[in-house]
Amino acid sequence: MALTLSEAGQNIVAGTFGRAMKRAGEALGAMSGQVIEVQAPLLRRCTAADVLTMAGGPESIVLAVYVGITGSLQGHALLLFSPADAHRLAQILLTGLLGPGELPMDKTADILAYDELELSALQEAGNVTISAFLNELGMHLHEPVQPTPPQVIVEMAGAVLDAVLLDLVSDADQVLAAKTTFSEGGRAIECTMFVLPRDDSLRVLLDALGAIGI
């Protein structure tokens, strides 16, 4: 049975996400030496069919950071960037870590090509952001929520998301999705974060947040 949230319940979930994104920005700032904010202007529950639309369509190329969710919750989480935004975020993070004089030179015009330093920075950005959200959830559940090691994938959105969605029970509205913005020095980088809990885990999560029955 699909869960229905009231407006108050949705506000509770959005508030939890907002606190987690604030912590993610603080962690990324500490990691990179930059002042980075992570904002979540839109949080919604949507159907699995909506996920591909939010990702730009099944044939759009994305850079995805994937983290599995284990422990007291079970499911998947992804952070999706356009190739251009992924490069921009990597450069912001690497500038703070290495300094502008130490950044790798552009060797190719191929926007789908990433060097090892960029991939490592993006992997850690996704890990920090998703882990901040899972840690926030763990505080409400009073049990640890364990992330798996992050994986970076550059592929069509349909190929990335289909593999994850096949693992989930097809329900009416079981996906939590947020349009998220990383910003530093006036530069804004858009991405989408998907949290895809399994059916029973979603009920546990929403109940722990106090979002059911209000």
Residue pairs with C-beta under 8 A, 6 or more apart in sequence:
2 171
2 172
2 173
2 174
3 173
3 202
3 203
3 206
3 212
5 13
5 45
5 206
5 211
5 212
6 214
8 214
9 206
9 211
9 212
9 214
10 43
10 45
10 211
12 209
12 210
12 211
12 214
13 43
13 45
13 176
13 206
13 209
13 211
14 40
14 43
16 136
16 137
16 140
16 209
17 40
17 43
17 133
17 136
17 176
17 178
18 40
19 136
20 132
20 133
20 135
20 136
20 137
21 38
21 39
21 40
21 129
21 132
21 133
21 180
22 38
23 132
23 135
23 136
24 38
24 128
24 129
24 132
24 133
25 36
25 37
25 38
25 182
27 128
27 132
28 34
28 36
28 38
28 93
28 125
28 128
28 129
28 182
29 35
29 36
31 93
31 96
31 97
31 124
31 128
32 92
32 93
32 94
32 95
32 96
32 97
33 96
33 97
34 92
34 93
34 95
34 96
34 184
34 185
35 184
35 185
36 92
36 182
36 183
36 184
37 181
37 182
37 183
37 184
38 129
38 180
38 181
38 182
39 180
39 181
39 183
40 178
40 179
40 180
40 181
40 193
41 179
41 181
42 178
42 179
43 176
43 177
43 178
44 176
44 177
44 178
45 173
45 174
45 175
45 176
45 177
46 54
46 173
46 175
46 177
47 172
47 173
47 174
47 175
48 165
48 168
48 170
48 171
48 174
48 175
50 175
50 177
51 161
51 165
51 175
51 177
51 194
52 58
52 157
52 158
52 161
54 177
54 179
54 192
54 194
55 62
55 80
55 157
55 160
55 161
55 192
56 62
56 82
56 157
57 157
57 158
58 156
58 157
58 158
58 161
59 156
59 157
59 158
60 82
60 156
60 157
61 82
61 83
61 112
61 154
61 155
61 156
61 157
62 80
62 81
62 82
62 83
62 154
62 155
62 156
62 157
62 160
63 80
63 81
63 82
63 83
63 86
63 114
63 122
63 152
63 153
63 154
64 78
64 79
64 80
64 81
64 152
64 153
64 154
64 155
64 157
64 160
65 78
65 79
65 122
65 123
65 125
65 126
65 127
65 130
65 150
65 151
65 152
65 153
66 76
66 77
66 78
66 126
66 150
66 151
66 152
66 153
66 160
66 164
67 76
67 77
67 78
67 126
67 127
67 130
67 131
67 147
67 148
67 149
67 150
67 151
68 75
68 76
68 77
68 147
68 148
69 75
69 76
69 77
69 134
69 145
69 146
69 147
69 148
69 195
69 197
69 201
70 145
70 146
70 147
70 148
71 138
71 143
71 144
71 145
71 146
72 138
72 141
72 143
72 144
72 145
72 204
73 134
73 137
73 141
73 145
73 197
73 201
73 204
73 205
74 197
74 198
74 200
74 201
75 168
75 195
75 196
75 197
75 198
75 201
75 202
76 164
76 167
76 168
76 194
76 195
76 196
77 130
77 133
77 134
77 147
77 193
77 194
77 195
77 196
78 160
78 161
78 164
78 193
78 194
78 196
79 125
79 126
79 129
79 130
79 180
79 191
79 192
79 193
80 157
80 160
80 191
80 192
80 193
80 194
81 89
81 122
81 189
81 190
81 191
82 190
83 111
83 112
83 154
84 111
85 189
85 190
85 191
86 114
86 118
86 122
87 111
87 114
87 118
88 187
88 189
89 121
89 122
89 125
89 182
89 189
89 191
90 114
90 117
90 118
90 119
90 121
90 122
91 103
91 118
92 182
92 184
92 187
92 189
93 121
93 122
93 124
93 125
94 103
94 117
94 118
94 121
95 103
97 121
98 117
104 115
104 117
104 118
107 115
112 154
114 122
114 154
119 152
122 152
123 150
123 151
123 152
124 150
125 182
126 150
126 152
127 147
127 149
127 150
129 180
129 193
130 147
130 150
130 193
131 147
133 193
133 195
134 145
134 146
134 147
135 145
137 145
137 205
137 208
137 209
138 144
138 145
140 208
140 209
141 204
141 205
141 208
153 160
161 194
164 196
165 196
168 174
168 196
168 198
168 199
169 198
169 199
171 199
174 196
174 197
174 199
174 202
175 194
175 195
175 196
176 194
176 195
176 196
176 197
177 192
177 193
177 194
177 195
178 192
178 193
179 190
179 191
179 192
180 190
180 191
180 192
180 193
181 188
181 189
181 190
181 191
182 188
182 189
182 191
183 189
197 205
203 212
206 212
